[in-house]
């Protein structure tokens, strides 16, 4: 650890009242790309994800399924892990909020520390509650009596709850966000959050609900008539997932990057830092906020029947094609749209006819005329003409524009295909072997570079691209040279798929 930088990255934990959909998959892949990128840099990485398993909606879904809440979340969490494997998500830790060994003790410990400081108190509360959000809403989150996200009527609630003394820490948290002590990325999300501090004022936050209303969650220590608010419970997974106060915690805390959706940015950039300040813990360094995915212009909704199952996509197109489409087509820092025709178009043009065709043509010609490539060695793989692409690629990832990093990589794919066409390599190999040898060297270096740049995004495909130029050793962004041994893949990288 002394010789390496540590990089602790988290996703939000998806709520287990329903299976994961394509929007959940996007966030997992974004975090995975960042984790793999930092491994490529040589950093020591811990990538945490997990499942949010408490709350009223979970209880209702379990009842409807004829299961106990624990049976229900056990099955849903297992399904979540299957999705992670299908999408090749390289997580290091998986935390469940029903975990009685790691998570629940952490939450109770944090609660007791806050209570001992006087930062949690009990009081009567009146508010408007959305069961979809599992949250009391502000006026700006309600339109015509309904939640603007779930488009369902909110409930007027009057009950006795515990409160977190948010007003005590609001000014400090606002300063931390404004001064980028906690960097909220992209900038327009930071501005939205800063506006919320004025709208929110200095209101304290309800952090429990009566057990009779929630029925499934972590009881408040010394008061089992109350269940901890699901958001307090869920946010503390970032601590419990690395063993709060243990050796792993000391090694990894604080988070270097946290990936969240815009709909939960308020909790993560206001409530979460306030809890950490109150607990006297170090703060996350960066919070990356992604947008939402619509499906052919419409919000993802069970009632509309447009919930896309990631398994369905992987089964037809393969995991790397799904990763490519979502990470390239959907802007990391904004909203985006999914459609099957667009997925098929990207698959055919970018992957099959672009990258797949490049690898096939290059290796076929090199193996047909071995003298042209004999003894070649790649040099300055991410240098010379590739320097601008490598620089733009790194900058895009650091700015949480993963789609732009892939666009930069595809510049090199397109340039390589263009080089084959313009030099008429299939002819110059026979008429001008010296020139052909120079072209083959450039193509080998380009493929070497493409393989490295693809490692965070399309790990399986990246390995095949590198193997096509004879690379089997571990790679990094600092790679300089390697002997070339062209090898044609046994099968096309991206076989033809019917629309």
C-alpha positions as CSV (number, residue, x, y, z in Angstrom):
1,X,0.0,0.0,0.0
2,X,3.0,2.3,0.7
3,X,4.0,2.2,-3.0
4,X,0.5,2.5,-4.5
5,X,-2.3,5.0,-4.3
6,X,-5.5,3.6,-2.8
7,X,-8.8,4.1,-4.7
8,X,-12.1,3.3,-2.8
9,X,-15.1,3.6,-5.1
10,X,-18.8,2.9,-4.3
11,X,-22.1,2.7,-6.1
12,X,-25.4,3.5,-4.6
13,X,-27.1,0.2,-3.5
14,X,-30.1,-0.6,-5.6
15,X,-33.4,-1.1,-3.8
16,X,-34.5,-4.7,-3.8
17,X,-38.3,-4.4,-4.2
18,X,-37.8,-5.3,-7.9
19,X,-35.1,-6.9,-10.2
20,X,-32.3,-4.7,-11.5
21,X,-33.1,-2.9,-14.8
22,X,-30.9,-1.2,-17.4
23,X,-30.6,2.0,-15.4
24,X,-29.1,0.1,-12.5
25,X,-26.8,-1.7,-14.9
26,X,-25.5,1.6,-16.3
27,X,-24.4,2.8,-12.8
28,X,-22.7,-0.5,-12.1
29,X,-20.8,-0.4,-15.3
30,X,-19.8,3.3,-14.8
31,X,-18.3,2.4,-11.4
32,X,-16.7,-0.7,-12.9
33,X,-15.0,1.3,-15.7
34,X,-13.6,3.8,-13.1
35,X,-12.4,0.9,-10.9
36,X,-10.7,-0.8,-13.8
37,X,-9.2,2.5,-15.0
38,X,-7.5,3.0,-11.7
39,X,-6.2,-0.5,-11.7
40,X,-4.8,0.2,-15.1
41,X,-3.0,3.2,-13.5
42,X,-1.5,0.9,-10.9
43,X,-3.6,2.0,-8.0
44,X,-4.8,-0.4,-5.3
45,X,-8.6,-0.5,-5.7
46,X,-11.6,-1.5,-3.5
47,X,-14.9,-1.4,-5.4
48,X,-18.0,-1.7,-3.2
49,X,-21.5,-2.3,-4.2
50,X,-24.5,-4.1,-2.6
51,X,-28.2,-4.1,-2.0
52,X,-30.7,-2.0,0.0
53,X,-33.1,-4.4,1.7
54,X,-35.2,-2.6,4.2
55,X,-38.3,-0.5,4.1
56,X,-42.0,-0.6,3.6
57,X,-41.9,-1.3,-0.1
58,X,-39.8,-4.4,0.6
59,X,-42.3,-5.6,3.1
60,X,-45.2,-5.1,0.7
61,X,-43.3,-6.8,-2.2
62,X,-42.5,-9.8,0.0
63,X,-46.0,-10.1,1.2
64,X,-47.3,-10.0,-2.4
65,X,-44.8,-12.8,-3.3
66,X,-45.9,-14.9,-0.4
67,X,-42.5,-14.8,1.3
68,X,-41.0,-13.4,4.5
69,X,-39.0,-10.1,3.9
70,X,-35.8,-12.0,4.6
71,X,-36.6,-14.8,2.1
72,X,-37.6,-12.2,-0.4
73,X,-34.4,-10.1,-0.2
74,X,-32.2,-13.2,-0.1
75,X,-33.6,-14.2,-3.5
76,X,-33.4,-10.6,-4.9
77,X,-29.8,-10.1,-3.7
78,X,-28.7,-13.4,-5.2
79,X,-30.3,-12.3,-8.5
80,X,-28.4,-9.0,-8.3
81,X,-25.1,-10.9,-8.0
82,X,-26.0,-12.9,-11.1
83,X,-26.4,-9.6,-13.0
84,X,-23.0,-8.4,-11.7
85,X,-21.4,-11.5,-13.1
86,X,-23.3,-11.3,-16.4
87,X,-22.0,-7.8,-16.9
88,X,-18.5,-8.6,-15.8
89,X,-18.6,-6.1,-12.9
90,X,-15.3,-6.4,-11.0
91,X,-16.5,-5.6,-7.5
92,X,-14.3,-6.3,-4.5
93,X,-17.0,-6.0,-1.8
94,X,-20.7,-6.6,-1.7
95,X,-22.7,-5.4,1.3
96,X,-26.4,-6.1,2.2
97,X,-28.3,-3.9,4.6
98,X,-29.8,-7.0,6.2
99,X,-26.3,-8.3,7.1
100,X,-26.4,-8.9,10.8
101,X,-22.6,-9.2,11.2
102,X,-21.3,-6.1,9.4
103,X,-24.1,-3.7,8.5
104,X,-26.6,-3.7,11.3
105,X,-24.0,-3.3,14.1
106,X,-22.4,-0.4,12.1
107,X,-25.7,1.4,11.8
108,X,-26.6,0.9,15.5
109,X,-23.1,2.1,16.5
110,X,-23.4,5.2,14.4
111,X,-26.9,5.9,15.7
112,X,-25.7,5.6,19.3
113,X,-22.8,8.0,18.7
114,X,-25.1,10.6,17.2
115,X,-27.7,10.2,20.0
116,X,-24.9,10.5,22.6
117,X,-23.9,13.9,21.0
118,X,-27.5,15.1,21.0
119,X,-27.6,15.1,17.2
120,X,-30.6,12.8,17.2
121,X,-33.8,13.7,19.1
122,X,-37.5,12.7,19.1
123,X,-40.4,15.0,18.1
124,X,-43.8,15.0,16.4
125,X,-43.6,15.4,12.7
126,X,-46.0,16.4,9.9
127,X,-45.0,15.9,6.3
128,X,-45.8,14.6,2.9
129,X,-44.4,11.1,2.2
130,X,-43.8,9.2,-1.1
131,X,-43.7,5.5,-0.7
132,X,-41.9,5.2,-4.1
133,X,-39.0,7.4,-2.8
134,X,-39.3,6.1,0.7
135,X,-38.9,9.7,1.7
136,X,-40.6,12.8,3.0
137,X,-40.7,15.3,0.1
138,X,-40.0,19.0,-0.2
139,X,-42.5,21.3,-2.0
140,X,-40.3,21.4,-5.1
141,X,-40.5,17.6,-5.4
142,X,-44.4,17.7,-5.5
143,X,-46.6,18.8,-8.4
144,X,-50.4,18.7,-8.2
145,X,-50.2,16.6,-5.0
146,X,-48.0,13.9,-6.6
147,X,-44.3,13.0,-6.5
148,X,-42.7,14.4,-9.7
149,X,-40.5,11.3,-10.0
150,X,-43.1,8.5,-9.4
151,X,-46.1,10.5,-10.5
152,X,-48.2,9.1,-7.6
153,X,-50.1,11.0,-4.9
154,X,-48.1,11.6,-1.7
155,X,-49.4,10.8,1.8
156,X,-50.0,13.4,4.5
157,X,-48.3,11.9,7.5
158,X,-48.4,13.0,11.1
159,X,-46.4,10.8,13.5
160,X,-43.7,10.9,16.2
161,X,-40.2,10.3,14.8
162,X,-36.6,10.7,15.6
163,X,-34.8,13.6,13.9
164,X,-31.2,14.2,12.9
165,X,-30.0,17.8,13.7
166,X,-29.2,18.6,10.1
167,X,-29.6,22.3,10.7
168,X,-26.6,22.2,12.9
169,X,-24.4,21.1,10.1
170,X,-26.1,22.6,7.0
171,X,-23.9,25.6,6.6
172,X,-20.7,23.5,6.9
173,X,-21.9,21.0,4.4
174,X,-22.8,23.8,1.9
175,X,-19.3,25.2,2.3
176,X,-17.8,21.8,1.7
177,X,-19.7,21.4,-1.5
178,X,-19.2,25.0,-2.7
179,X,-15.4,24.9,-2.1
180,X,-15.1,21.4,-3.7
181,X,-13.8,19.8,-0.5
182,X,-16.5,17.3,-1.6
183,X,-16.3,17.7,-5.4
184,X,-19.8,17.1,-7.0
185,X,-19.3,16.2,-10.6
186,X,-20.6,17.4,-13.1
187,X,-20.7,21.1,-12.4
188,X,-24.4,21.5,-13.2
189,X,-25.3,19.0,-10.6
190,X,-23.2,20.9,-8.1
191,X,-25.2,24.1,-8.9
192,X,-28.5,22.1,-8.4
193,X,-27.3,20.9,-5.0
194,X,-26.2,24.4,-3.9
195,X,-29.7,25.7,-4.8
196,X,-31.2,23.1,-2.6
197,X,-29.5,24.5,0.4
198,X,-31.5,27.7,0.0
199,X,-34.7,25.9,-0.8
200,X,-34.2,23.4,2.1
201,X,-33.3,26.1,4.6
202,X,-32.2,24.6,7.9
203,X,-34.8,21.9,8.4
204,X,-33.9,18.9,10.4
205,X,-34.4,15.5,8.9
206,X,-36.7,12.7,10.1
207,X,-34.5,9.6,10.6
208,X,-37.1,7.0,11.9
209,X,-40.6,5.9,11.4
210,X,-43.1,4.1,13.6
211,X,-42.5,0.3,13.4
212,X,-46.2,-0.3,12.9
213,X,-45.9,1.7,9.6
214,X,-42.7,0.3,8.2
215,X,-42.6,-3.3,9.7
216,X,-39.2,-4.2,8.1
217,X,-36.0,-2.5,9.0
218,X,-33.4,-1.9,11.8
219,X,-35.1,-1.1,15.2
220,X,-33.9,2.1,16.9
221,X,-31.5,1.1,19.8
222,X,-33.5,1.2,23.1
223,X,-36.7,2.0,21.3
224,X,-38.1,-0.8,19.2
225,X,-41.3,1.2,18.6
226,X,-39.3,3.0,15.9
227,X,-37.6,1.7,12.8
228,X,-34.6,3.6,11.4
229,X,-35.3,5.5,8.3
230,X,-34.2,3.5,5.3
231,X,-32.0,6.3,4.0
232,X,-30.0,6.6,7.2
233,X,-29.6,2.8,7.1
234,X,-28.7,2.7,3.4
235,X,-26.1,5.5,3.5
236,X,-24.1,3.9,6.2
237,X,-23.4,0.9,3.9
238,X,-20.3,2.8,2.7
239,X,-18.9,2.4,6.2
240,X,-20.2,-1.1,7.0
241,X,-18.9,-2.4,3.6
242,X,-15.3,-1.9,4.7
243,X,-15.8,-2.8,8.4
244,X,-16.4,0.4,10.3
245,X,-13.4,1.1,12.6
246,X,-11.6,-2.1,11.5
247,X,-8.3,-2.6,9.6
248,X,-10.0,-2.4,6.2
249,X,-11.7,0.8,7.2
250,X,-8.3,2.3,8.2
251,X,-6.9,1.2,4.9
252,X,-9.6,2.5,2.6
253,X,-11.6,5.3,4.2
254,X,-12.6,7.9,2.9
255,X,-14.2,7.1,-0.5
256,X,-12.3,8.5,-3.4
257,X,-15.3,8.3,-5.7
258,X,-19.0,7.6,-5.1
259,X,-21.3,7.0,-8.1
260,X,-25.0,8.0,-7.7
261,X,-28.1,8.8,-9.7
262,X,-29.5,12.4,-9.8
263,X,-32.7,11.3,-8.0
264,X,-30.7,10.5,-4.8
265,X,-28.1,13.3,-5.1
266,X,-29.8,15.3,-2.3
267,X,-29.3,12.5,0.2
268,X,-25.7,11.9,-0.8
269,X,-24.6,15.5,-1.0
270,X,-26.5,16.9,1.9
271,X,-27.6,14.3,4.4
272,X,-24.6,12.0,4.0
273,X,-21.8,14.6,4.5
274,X,-23.7,16.0,7.5
275,X,-23.8,12.5,9.1
276,X,-20.1,12.2,8.5
277,X,-19.3,15.6,9.9
278,X,-21.4,14.8,13.0
279,X,-19.6,11.4,13.3
280,X,-16.2,13.3,12.9
281,X,-15.2,11.1,10.0
282,X,-13.3,12.0,6.8
283,X,-15.5,13.0,3.8
284,X,-15.8,11.5,0.3
285,X,-13.5,13.2,-2.2
286,X,-15.7,13.1,-5.3
287,X,-19.4,12.4,-5.9
288,X,-20.2,11.6,-9.5
289,X,-23.8,12.1,-10.4
290,X,-25.3,10.4,-13.5
291,X,-28.6,11.0,-15.2
292,X,-31.5,8.8,-16.0
293,X,-32.2,6.4,-18.9
294,X,-35.4,6.6,-20.8
295,X,-36.6,3.9,-23.2
296,X,-37.4,5.3,-26.6
297,X,-38.2,8.6,-25.1
298,X,-40.3,7.3,-22.2
299,X,-39.5,6.9,-18.5
300,X,-38.8,3.3,-17.4
301,X,-42.0,2.0,-15.9
302,X,-43.5,-1.4,-15.1
303,X,-46.9,-0.1,-16.1
304,X,-45.6,0.9,-19.5
305,X,-43.9,-2.5,-19.9
306,X,-40.6,-1.0,-20.9
307,X,-38.4,-2.3,-18.1
308,X,-35.3,-3.6,-19.9
309,X,-33.7,-6.7,-18.3
310,X,-29.9,-6.6,-18.5
311,X,-29.9,-10.4,-18.9
312,X,-32.0,-10.1,-22.1
313,X,-29.5,-7.8,-23.6
314,X,-26.4,-9.9,-22.7
315,X,-28.0,-13.1,-24.0
316,X,-28.5,-11.5,-27.5
317,X,-25.5,-9.1,-27.9
318,X,-22.9,-10.3,-25.3
319,X,-21.7,-8.5,-22.2
320,X,-19.1,-6.3,-23.9
321,X,-21.5,-5.1,-26.5
322,X,-24.0,-4.1,-23.8
323,X,-21.2,-2.4,-21.8
324,X,-20.1,-0.5,-25.0
325,X,-23.6,0.7,-25.9
326,X,-24.6,1.9,-22.4
327,X,-21.2,3.6,-21.7
328,X,-20.9,5.1,-25.2
329,X,-24.5,6.0,-26.0
330,X,-25.6,7.3,-22.6
331,X,-23.8,10.5,-21.5
332,X,-22.2,9.7,-18.1
333,X,-23.1,13.1,-16.7
334,X,-26.6,13.6,-18.1
335,X,-29.8,11.8,-19.2
336,X,-29.8,9.5,-22.2
337,X,-32.1,7.2,-24.2
338,X,-32.1,3.5,-24.8
339,X,-33.6,1.9,-27.9
340,X,-33.1,-1.5,-29.4
341,X,-32.7,-0.1,-33.0
342,X,-29.9,2.2,-31.7
343,X,-28.2,-0.7,-29.8
344,X,-28.3,-2.8,-33.0
345,X,-26.9,0.1,-35.0
346,X,-24.0,0.7,-32.6
347,X,-23.3,-3.1,-32.5
348,X,-23.1,-3.3,-36.3
349,X,-21.3,-0.1,-37.2
350,X,-18.9,0.4,-34.3
351,X,-18.3,-3.1,-33.0
352,X,-18.8,-5.5,-35.9
353,X,-17.8,-3.4,-38.9
354,X,-15.5,-1.1,-36.9
355,X,-13.3,-2.8,-34.3
356,X,-14.1,-6.4,-35.3
357,X,-13.3,-5.8,-38.9
358,X,-10.1,-4.0,-38.1
359,X,-8.7,-6.9,-36.0
360,X,-9.8,-9.4,-38.7
361,X,-8.3,-7.6,-41.7
362,X,-5.0,-6.7,-39.9
363,X,-4.3,-10.2,-38.6
364,X,-5.5,-11.9,-41.8
365,X,-3.1,-9.9,-44.0
366,X,-0.2,-10.2,-41.5
367,X,-0.5,-14.0,-41.3
368,X,-0.9,-14.3,-45.1
369,X,2.4,-12.3,-45.6
370,X,4.5,-13.2,-42.5
371,X,7.7,-11.5,-43.8
372,X,6.0,-8.1,-43.5
373,X,5.4,-8.4,-39.8
374,X,8.4,-10.6,-38.8
375,X,10.4,-9.1,-35.9
376,X,8.2,-6.1,-35.4
377,X,7.9,-4.5,-32.0
378,X,5.4,-1.9,-30.8
379,X,7.0,1.3,-29.5
380,X,5.6,4.4,-27.8
381,X,2.2,2.8,-27.8
382,X,0.4,5.8,-26.3
383,X,2.9,8.3,-27.6
384,X,3.6,10.0,-31.0
385,X,0.4,10.4,-33.0
386,X,-1.6,8.7,-30.3
387,X,-0.7,11.2,-27.6
388,X,-3.6,13.6,-28.2
389,X,-6.1,10.6,-28.0
390,X,-4.5,9.2,-24.9
391,X,-4.5,12.7,-23.2
392,X,-8.2,13.3,-24.2
393,X,-9.1,9.8,-23.0
394,X,-7.6,10.4,-19.5
395,X,-9.2,13.8,-19.2
396,X,-12.6,12.5,-20.2
397,X,-12.5,9.8,-17.5
398,X,-11.3,12.2,-14.9
399,X,-14.2,14.5,-15.8
400,X,-16.7,11.6,-15.6
401,X,-17.4,11.6,-19.3
402,X,-16.9,8.0,-20.0
403,X,-18.8,8.2,-23.3
404,X,-16.2,10.7,-24.5
405,X,-13.3,8.4,-23.5
406,X,-14.8,5.7,-25.7
407,X,-15.3,8.2,-28.5
408,X,-11.6,9.0,-28.3
409,X,-10.8,5.3,-28.5
410,X,-12.9,4.9,-31.6
411,X,-11.0,7.7,-33.3
412,X,-8.1,5.3,-33.3
413,X,-10.3,2.4,-34.5
414,X,-11.5,4.5,-37.4
415,X,-8.1,5.9,-38.2
416,X,-6.7,2.4,-38.4
417,X,-9.4,1.2,-40.8
418,X,-8.9,4.3,-42.9
419,X,-5.1,3.6,-43.0
420,X,-5.7,0.1,-44.4
421,X,-7.9,1.6,-47.1
422,X,-5.7,4.5,-48.0
423,X,-2.5,2.6,-48.2
424,X,-4.2,-0.3,-50.0
425,X,-2.3,-2.6,-47.7
426,X,-3.4,-5.7,-49.5
427,X,-1.6,-4.4,-52.6
428,X,1.4,-2.7,-51.1
429,X,2.4,-5.9,-49.2
430,X,3.3,-7.3,-52.7
431,X,4.4,-4.1,-54.5
432,X,6.2,-2.1,-51.7
433,X,7.1,-4.4,-48.8
434,X,9.0,-1.7,-47.0
435,X,6.1,0.7,-46.9
436,X,3.8,-2.2,-46.0
437,X,6.0,-3.1,-43.1
438,X,5.7,0.5,-41.8
439,X,2.0,0.3,-42.1
440,X,1.9,-3.0,-40.3
441,X,3.9,-1.6,-37.4
442,X,1.5,1.4,-37.1
443,X,-1.5,-1.0,-37.1
444,X,0.1,-3.2,-34.5
445,X,0.8,-0.2,-32.3
446,X,-2.7,1.1,-32.8
447,X,-4.2,-2.3,-31.8
448,X,-1.9,-2.4,-28.8
449,X,-3.1,1.0,-27.8
450,X,-6.8,0.2,-28.5
451,X,-6.5,-2.9,-26.3
452,X,-5.2,-0.9,-23.4
453,X,-7.7,1.9,-23.7
454,X,-10.6,-0.6,-23.9
455,X,-9.5,-2.5,-20.7
456,X,-11.8,-0.4,-18.3
457,X,-14.7,-0.6,-20.7
458,X,-14.7,-3.9,-22.6
459,X,-12.4,-6.1,-20.6
460,X,-13.0,-9.3,-22.5
461,X,-12.7,-7.7,-25.9
462,X,-9.6,-5.8,-24.8
463,X,-7.9,-9.1,-24.0
464,X,-8.8,-10.4,-27.5
465,X,-7.4,-7.3,-29.2
466,X,-4.2,-7.5,-27.3
467,X,-3.9,-11.2,-28.0
468,X,-4.2,-10.3,-31.7
469,X,-0.8,-8.6,-31.5
470,X,0.7,-11.3,-29.3
471,X,0.2,-9.6,-25.9
472,X,-0.7,-11.9,-23.0
473,X,1.2,-10.0,-20.2
474,X,-0.5,-7.6,-17.9
475,X,-1.0,-4.1,-19.3
476,X,-1.0,-0.6,-18.0
477,X,-1.4,3.0,-19.4
478,X,2.4,3.3,-19.1
479,X,3.1,0.5,-21.6
480,X,5.9,1.3,-24.0
481,X,6.9,-1.6,-26.1
482,X,6.2,-5.3,-26.9
483,X,7.2,-7.8,-29.5
484,X,4.5,-8.3,-32.2
485,X,3.1,-11.7,-32.9
486,X,-0.1,-11.3,-35.0
487,X,-2.7,-13.9,-34.2
488,X,-6.1,-14.0,-35.8
489,X,-9.0,-14.6,-33.3
490,X,-10.5,-18.1,-33.6
491,X,-14.0,-16.5,-33.9
492,X,-15.1,-13.0,-35.0
493,X,-15.0,-10.5,-32.1
494,X,-18.5,-9.5,-32.9
495,X,-20.5,-12.0,-35.0
496,X,-23.4,-10.9,-37.2
497,X,-26.7,-10.6,-35.3
498,X,-30.0,-10.3,-36.9
499,X,-31.9,-7.2,-36.0
